[in-house]
Amino acid sequence: MGFASHLGPWRLGTVKDTTGTTAGTISNMGLTTVAQSGAITRTTTTDTRVAVLPAGSQILNIYIDVTAAFNAGTGNTITVKAGATTIGTVGGATTTPIATGRASVTYASPSTFVNVGSSDVIITGVFAPVGTAASTGAATITIEYVVRASNGAQAPTAAQN
């Protein structure tokens, strides 16, 4: 398993251009799904970079896998941001720790999901404890996304109908 580098969206499929109206003659090309991950801990109380997405990317999902429960006294919140915009949170102002396992993300700002913008965007994660300081807490944040052209188009657009 390795890493690959490419400067633009990869379109995959067997029919690039539509030349008819039946399957096999209609464009069936799509874009690849990729992901980036980064870790946060109970001491990650300021925005910490977990990924950098290329301009125009479409965010498909956010996964937060908690490997050690976050246990601050009266509140445990993990926030994921695209630039300065909150795109997802886990937890809240309760005494309940954020338990181990895949956390249920509450999504915000759907417009950021469609197109992260015309410039690359830094994805950050932050843990916000309330009350007593947390003594445990570790998680991996994974951003699943589609690389598109910097304007958000599924380039080349000429082949799309």
C-alpha positions in Angstrom: 0.0 0.0 0.0 1.4 3.4 -0.9 0.6 7.0 -1.5 0.0 8.5 -4.9 0.1 12.2 -6.0 -1.9 13.7 -8.8 -2.6 17.4 -9.6 -6.3 17.2 -10.4 -9.4 15.1 -10.3 -9.2 11.5 -11.6 -12.2 10.6 -13.7 -12.9 6.9 -13.9 -15.2 4.9 -16.1 -15.4 3.2 -19.5 -17.5 5.8 -21.5 -16.1 9.4 -21.4 -18.5 11.1 -23.8 -22.3 10.6 -24.4 -23.0 9.6 -27.9 -26.5 8.1 -27.5 -29.3 7.4 -25.1 -28.6 3.8 -23.9 -26.2 2.4 -21.3 -22.8 1.9 -22.9 -23.1 5.1 -24.9 -23.8 7.5 -22.0 -21.0 9.0 -20.0 -20.4 6.8 -16.9 -17.3 8.5 -15.6 -17.1 9.5 -11.9 -14.6 10.9 -9.6 -12.5 9.0 -7.1 -13.1 9.1 -3.3 -10.1 9.8 -1.1 -9.6 10.5 2.6 -7.2 12.1 5.0 -6.9 11.5 8.8 -5.3 13.2 11.8 -5.3 12.6 15.5 -6.5 14.7 18.4 -6.2 14.0 22.2 -7.6 15.5 25.4 -4.9 18.1 25.2 -5.9 19.3 21.7 -7.7 22.4 23.0 -6.8 24.7 20.1 -7.5 24.1 16.4 -5.1 21.4 15.2 -4.6 20.5 11.6 -5.9 17.0 10.6 -6.1 17.4 6.8 -5.7 19.8 3.9 -8.3 19.5 1.1 -7.7 20.6 -2.4 -9.7 23.6 -3.7 -13.2 22.6 -5.1 -13.3 19.3 -3.1 -16.7 17.9 -2.0 -16.7 16.5 1.5 -18.7 13.3 1.7 -18.3 12.3 5.4 -16.6 12.9 8.6 -15.6 9.9 10.8 -14.4 10.4 14.4 -13.1 7.2 15.9 -12.6 7.6 19.6 -9.9 5.3 21.0 -9.9 6.7 24.6 -13.0 8.3 26.0 -13.0 12.1 26.5 -14.1 12.6 30.1 -14.1 16.3 31.1 -16.4 17.2 34.1 -19.4 18.9 32.6 -18.9 18.9 28.9 -17.0 17.1 26.1 -17.2 18.5 22.6 -15.0 17.7 19.6 -15.4 20.2 16.8 -14.2 19.8 13.2 -13.7 22.9 11.0 -13.0 23.8 7.4 -11.1 26.9 7.8 -13.0 29.0 10.4 -16.3 27.3 9.6 -17.6 24.5 11.9 -18.6 21.5 9.7 -19.3 18.9 12.4 -19.4 18.3 16.2 -19.5 15.4 18.6 -20.7 15.6 22.2 -22.0 18.7 24.0 -22.5 20.4 27.3 -23.4 17.3 29.3 -21.6 15.2 31.9 -21.5 12.2 29.6 -18.0 11.3 28.3 -17.5 10.9 24.6 -17.2 7.1 24.6 -14.9 4.9 22.6 -16.0 3.7 19.2 -17.2 5.6 16.1 -18.8 8.8 17.3 -22.0 10.1 15.8 -21.2 13.4 14.1 -23.7 16.3 14.1 -23.2 18.1 10.8 -23.4 21.9 10.2 -22.8 24.2 7.3 -23.9 22.0 4.4 -22.7 24.5 1.8 -19.1 23.7 2.8 -19.7 20.1 2.0 -20.7 20.8 -1.6 -17.5 22.8 -2.4 -14.8 23.7 0.1 -14.0 26.8 -2.0 -11.6 28.1 -4.7 -8.6 27.7 -2.4 -7.2 24.7 -0.5 -8.8 24.5 3.0 -7.3 23.3 6.2 -9.4 20.9 8.2 -8.9 21.2 12.0 -10.1 19.3 15.0 -10.4 20.6 18.6 -11.5 19.2 21.9 -13.4 21.6 24.1 -13.6 20.5 27.7 -15.9 22.2 30.2 -15.6 22.0 34.0 -12.8 19.8 35.1 -10.0 19.0 32.7 -10.2 15.7 30.9 -7.8 13.0 32.1 -8.3 10.8 29.0 -9.3 11.2 25.4 -7.9 10.3 22.0 -9.5 10.2 18.6 -8.7 10.0 14.9 -10.7 12.3 12.6 -11.0 11.1 9.0 -12.4 13.4 6.2 -13.7 11.5 3.2 -14.0 13.6 0.1 -14.0 13.8 -3.7 -11.3 15.8 -5.5 -12.8 18.0 -8.1 -11.6 21.0 -10.2 -10.8 24.1 -8.2 -14.2 25.7 -9.2 -16.0 22.6 -7.9 -16.7 21.2 -11.3 -16.4 17.5 -12.2 -13.9 18.4 -14.9 -14.0 18.0 -17.8 -17.6 19.4 -17.9 -17.9 19.0 -21.7 -18.5 15.3 -21.2 -21.4 15.7 -18.8 -25.1 15.8 -19.5 
